[in-house]
Amino acid sequence: MNKKKVKLELAVNDILKDAQKDKDKINGSINWGDLQCVSVEMITDSEGNNKYRVYVEEAEPDCKELIEYIEDELFLSGWNDNIIEIITEW
């Protein structure tokens, strides 16, 4: 597995652990006990740009506030959020 993908998966799982402390500020149907990043894949969009797609399980599909929380925390950690797409699913 690509080292950057592994680092991104670890970073997201750390963010999800921290998110539990702020769960009263994050709306949506979320199973906090099992919430985790299950995979990261590299994709190429229609314009030929590489992106990372991050899959987070145990949150409702398109859980906007959780997605925004993850994106904000990744940005604060130095990740370029323009190349990362977060997908939440059960």
C-alpha positions in Angstrom: 0.0 0.0 0.0 1.2 3.5 -0.8 2.8 5.2 2.2 0.8 8.4 1.8 -2.5 6.3 1.8 -1.5 4.6 5.0 -0.6 8.0 6.6 -3.9 9.5 5.5 -5.9 6.5 6.9 -4.0 6.8 10.3 -4.6 10.6 10.3 -8.3 10.2 9.7 -8.7 7.5 12.4 -6.9 9.8 14.9 -9.2 12.7 13.9 -12.2 10.4 14.4 -11.0 9.5 17.9 -10.7 13.2 18.7 -14.1 13.9 17.2 -15.7 11.9 19.9 -14.8 14.7 22.3 -16.7 17.1 20.1 -19.6 14.8 19.3 -22.2 17.2 20.8 -21.1 19.7 18.1 -21.4 17.2 15.2 -25.0 16.5 14.0 -26.0 13.4 12.1 -26.5 9.7 12.7 -23.2 8.3 13.8 -22.2 5.1 15.6 -19.4 6.6 17.7 -18.4 3.2 19.1 -17.4 1.8 15.7 -16.7 4.9 13.7 -13.5 4.4 11.6 -11.7 4.9 8.3 -11.8 1.6 6.6 -10.0 2.4 3.4 -8.3 5.0 1.3 -8.0 4.8 -2.5 -6.2 6.9 -5.1 -8.4 7.9 -8.0 -7.9 9.9 -11.1 -10.7 12.3 -12.0 -11.9 13.1 -15.5 -9.3 15.9 -15.9 -6.4 13.6 -15.0 -5.9 14.9 -11.5 -5.1 12.4 -8.7 -7.2 12.5 -5.6 -7.6 10.4 -2.5 -11.0 9.0 -1.6 -11.4 8.2 2.1 -14.1 5.8 3.3 -15.5 6.3 6.8 -17.9 3.7 8.1 -20.6 3.9 10.8 -22.0 7.3 9.8 -25.0 8.1 7.7 -24.2 8.6 4.0 -23.1 12.2 3.3 -22.9 13.1 7.0 -22.0 16.7 6.2 -20.9 17.9 9.6 -18.7 14.9 10.2 -17.2 15.3 6.7 -16.5 19.0 7.3 -14.9 18.2 10.7 -12.6 15.7 9.1 -11.7 18.0 6.3 -11.0 20.9 8.6 -8.8 18.8 10.9 -6.9 17.3 7.9 -6.3 20.9 6.6 -5.0 22.0 10.0 -2.7 19.0 10.0 -1.1 20.0 6.7 -3.1 17.9 4.2 -4.3 19.5 1.0 -8.0 19.1 1.2 -8.4 19.8 -2.5 -7.2 16.3 -3.2 -9.2 14.5 -0.6 -12.8 13.3 -0.8 -14.5 11.9 2.3 -17.3 9.3 1.9 -19.4 8.3 4.9 -21.4 5.2 4.8 -22.9 2.5 7.1 
